[in-house]
Amino acid sequence: MVALTETDRSMGASRAEIPDRRRQARKLSLVLVCLLALAIVINLALGASGTSLWGALAKLASGTPLDMMERVVLWDIRLPRVVLCTLVGAALAVSGAVMQGLFRNPLADPGLVGVGAGAGLGAILSIVLGGFLPVALQEFFGAYVTPAAAFLGGWGSTLILYRVSTRGGRTSVATMLLAGIALGALAGAVSGVLIYMADDQQLRDLTFWQMGSLAGATWEKSLIAGPVIVLSIAGATWLAHGLNCLALGEAAAAHMGIPVQRMKNAAIFSVAAATGVAVAATGGIGFVGIVVPHVLRLATGPDHGTLLPNAALLGATLLLGADLISRTLIAPAELPIGIVTAVLGAPVFLWILLKRRGLVDQ
């Protein structure tokens, strides 16, 4: 009887923690919304140009038209960059949270499904061998040959992995993980051959693209990437309950009424779409998809119902902060944003690993 009473008390305590964590998550959401709004304003206000956001707003409030420089800097350069940065940061963070939930592994990353490797290979192919494309095709894509090739490469690698790891209508997550590692190694080898063939200008383009950059952000890119990323994030949020159940194992999730195979398919393709578009638009940007979900789990727990929306907010805020550093640290020159996210993310990731090891050792 005593043992039963102690069990009941522990179950009651665990149930009491759930609404408490939900309240913490809601409070954190409000804080993240405020931080994201602040990051957007700061990114619009600061830059290599001396154009003032506040001066432009004062002119608009008084009915005075903006001059050409103010319109170009604020409307055509800074604002589309902020929009694209927000979308990409949210896409990478949510994709990382979904992959970690799907693999039930806190070290999982969107690169595990082969999106990063395939997208990188597609981009390298377009940069090194793009001159051999038909003239009509080059004119049709224009400056978007590399983003289009990266997107197609990411989707192609995802489809290959899906076919390899699916048998009898069921997808093996373990097989997908191993196949993703193999495909990444193969894509890296082919990329190495192409890099060896590249000339000096192509090597500069490859290096800048591989490290990630938002320098080429335009309204057109934002309008192309925006709907895909928003729909992918919405689809991932719809999977939150299934990912929570999947934490107990596939068999337990199936007994709870979750269509496990359909959920895995939806998760894989939502991650492929969001990450493929993000990589196509900005190049390779690391650590956002790993660090952001980790930090949020430490703060509010593993419930995907709150984890995924908060990941979108924190991922966008983190990437906006990294972009601000990349634009202003050595202005008027610009650091690739992938370098900044690596410098910021690697120590945090190492701290998380040490903290987890300390908890285990205790």
SVG drawing of the C-alpha trace seen along z (x, -y; Angstrom):
<svg xmlns="http://www.w3.org/2000/svg" viewBox="-6 -66 48 71">
<polyline fill="none" stroke="black" stroke-width="0.4" points="0.0,0.0 2.9,-2.4 4.5,-1.6 1.2,-2.3 0.8,-5.6 4.3,-6.7 3.6,-5.8 0.4,-7.8 2.2,-10.7 4.9,-10.5 2.3,-10.3 0.5,-13.3 3.7,-15.2 4.5,-14.4 0.9,-15.5 1.3,-18.7 4.5,-19.5 2.7,-19.4 0.6,-22.6 3.5,-24.2 5.7,-23.5 3.0,-24.7 2.8,-28.0 6.6,-28.3 6.4,-27.6 3.7,-30.3 5.7,-32.8 8.8,-31.9 6.7,-32.4 5.9,-35.9 9.5,-36.7 10.6,-35.2 8.0,-37.2 9.4,-40.4 13.0,-39.4 12.1,-38.6 10.4,-42.0 13.4,-43.7 15.8,-41.8 13.8,-42.8 13.9,-46.5 17.6,-46.4 18.4,-44.7 16.4,-47.3 18.1,-50.2 21.7,-49.1 23.9,-48.5 27.0,-49.6 25.0,-52.4 24.4,-55.6 20.7,-55.5 18.6,-55.9 15.4,-53.9 14.1,-56.5 14.7,-59.4 12.8,-57.5 9.9,-56.8 9.9,-60.5 9.7,-61.5 6.8,-59.1 5.0,-60.3 5.2,-63.9 4.2,-63.0 7.6,-63.7 8.6,-61.3 11.8,-59.3 14.7,-60.0 16.1,-57.3 18.9,-56.2 16.5,-55.6 14.1,-53.6 16.8,-51.4 18.6,-50.7 15.5,-50.2 13.0,-48.7 15.1,-46.8 18.1,-45.7 17.5,-45.5 13.8,-44.6 13.9,-41.6 17.1,-40.4 15.3,-40.5 12.3,-38.6 14.4,-35.9 16.6,-35.6 13.5,-35.2 12.1,-32.5 15.4,-30.6 16.1,-30.7 12.6,-29.4 12.9,-26.7 16.2,-25.3 15.2,-25.3 11.8,-23.6 13.4,-21.1 16.0,-20.3 13.3,-19.8 11.3,-17.5 14.3,-15.4 15.2,-15.0 11.7,-13.9 11.5,-11.6 14.9,-9.9 14.4,-10.2 17.9,-11.4 18.9,-14.9 21.9,-15.0 19.8,-14.6 19.9,-17.3 18.2,-18.0 21.5,-17.0 20.8,-13.4 18.1,-13.0 20.6,-14.0 19.0,-17.4 22.2,-19.3 24.5,-17.0 22.2,-16.8 21.5,-20.6 25.3,-21.3 26.1,-18.9 23.4,-20.5 24.8,-24.0 28.4,-22.9 27.3,-21.2 25.5,-24.4 28.5,-26.6 31.2,-24.5 29.2,-23.0 26.5,-25.6 28.3,-27.0 27.5,-23.8 23.7,-24.2 21.7,-25.2 21.5,-28.9 17.7,-28.9 17.8,-27.2 20.4,-29.6 18.3,-32.6 15.1,-31.0 16.7,-30.6 19.0,-33.7 20.6,-34.3 18.6,-31.5 20.4,-28.6 22.3,-27.8 19.3,-28.0 17.2,-25.9 19.9,-23.3 20.4,-23.2 16.6,-22.7 16.4,-20.0 19.5,-18.3 18.0,-18.3 14.7,-16.9 16.5,-14.3 18.6,-13.0 15.6,-12.8 13.6,-10.8 16.6,-8.4 16.8,-7.9 13.1,-7.4 13.2,-4.7 16.2,-2.9 14.7,-2.9 11.1,-2.0 10.1,1.7 6.6,2.9 5.2,-0.5 7.2,-1.0 10.1,-3.4 13.0,-2.3 14.4,-5.3 17.6,-3.5 18.1,-2.6 17.5,-6.2 20.1,-7.4 22.7,-5.0 21.8,-5.7 22.0,-9.4 25.5,-9.1 26.5,-7.1 24.9,-9.5 26.6,-12.4 30.0,-10.8 29.3,-10.1 28.1,-13.7 31.2,-15.0 33.4,-12.9 31.7,-14.1 31.8,-17.7 35.6,-17.3 36.1,-16.2 34.1,-19.2 36.0,-21.6 39.2,-20.3 38.0,-21.1 36.8,-24.6 38.7,-27.8 39.6,-30.6 36.3,-32.5 34.2,-29.4 36.2,-28.5 35.4,-31.9 31.7,-31.4 31.8,-27.8 33.5,-28.9 31.1,-31.8 28.0,-29.6 29.2,-26.7 29.6,-29.1 26.2,-30.6 25.2,-34.2 22.2,-36.4 23.9,-39.0 21.8,-38.0 18.5,-38.3 15.7,-39.8 12.0,-40.1 11.7,-37.5 13.7,-35.0 11.6,-35.7 8.3,-35.3 9.6,-32.0 10.9,-30.6 8.2,-32.0 5.1,-29.9 7.1,-26.6 8.7,-27.4 5.4,-28.6 3.5,-25.5 6.3,-23.2 6.4,-24.7 2.6,-24.6 2.7,-20.9 5.4,-20.2 3.3,-21.8 0.4,-19.6 2.6,-16.6 3.4,-17.7 1.0,-15.2 2.4,-12.3 6.0,-13.2 5.1,-13.3 3.7,-9.8 6.6,-8.6 8.9,-9.4 7.4,-6.3 8.3,-4.1 6.7,-3.3 4.6,-0.4 3.3,-2.5 2.5,-5.4 0.6,-3.0 -1.4,-1.6 -2.3,-5.3 -3.9,-5.7 -1.1,-7.5 -0.6,-6.6 3.1,-6.1 4.1,-5.6 2.1,-8.5 3.5,-10.7 7.1,-9.7 6.4,-10.4 5.0,-13.9 7.8,-14.7 10.5,-13.7 9.0,-15.6 8.3,-18.7 11.9,-18.8 13.1,-18.2 11.0,-21.1 11.9,-23.6 15.6,-22.8 15.9,-22.4 14.4,-25.9 16.5,-27.4 19.8,-25.9 18.9,-27.0 18.2,-30.5 21.2,-31.1 23.7,-28.3 24.9,-26.1 24.2,-27.4 25.0,-25.1 24.2,-24.6 20.8,-26.4 18.9,-23.1 20.8,-21.4 21.3,-24.1 17.8,-25.8 15.8,-22.6 18.3,-21.7 18.0,-25.0 14.2,-25.0 14.0,-21.4 16.2,-22.5 13.9,-25.5 10.4,-24.1 10.6,-20.3 10.1,-18.1 6.4,-18.8 6.4,-19.4 3.2,-21.4 5.2,-24.3 8.6,-23.2 8.0,-23.7 6.5,-27.2 9.1,-28.4 11.8,-26.8 10.6,-28.9 10.7,-32.1 14.1,-31.4 15.6,-30.1 14.6,-33.3 15.9,-35.5 19.2,-33.7 19.8,-33.9 18.9,-37.6 21.4,-38.2 24.1,-36.3 23.3,-38.2 23.6,-41.5 27.1,-40.5 28.0,-39.3 27.0,-42.7 28.5,-45.0 31.5,-43.3 33.9,-44.2 31.7,-46.7 31.6,-47.6 32.8,-44.0 30.6,-41.1 31.4,-37.8 29.6,-34.6 26.8,-34.0 27.7,-30.3 31.0,-31.3 29.1,-33.4 26.5,-30.7 29.4,-28.2 31.3,-30.5 28.1,-31.2 26.7,-27.7 29.7,-25.4 30.4,-26.6 26.7,-26.3 26.5,-22.9 29.7,-21.8 28.2,-23.2 25.0,-21.3 27.0,-18.1 29.0,-18.6 25.9,-19.4 24.2,-16.3 27.3,-14.2 27.4,-15.8 23.8,-14.9 24.5,-11.3 27.6,-11.0 25.6,-12.1"/>
</svg>
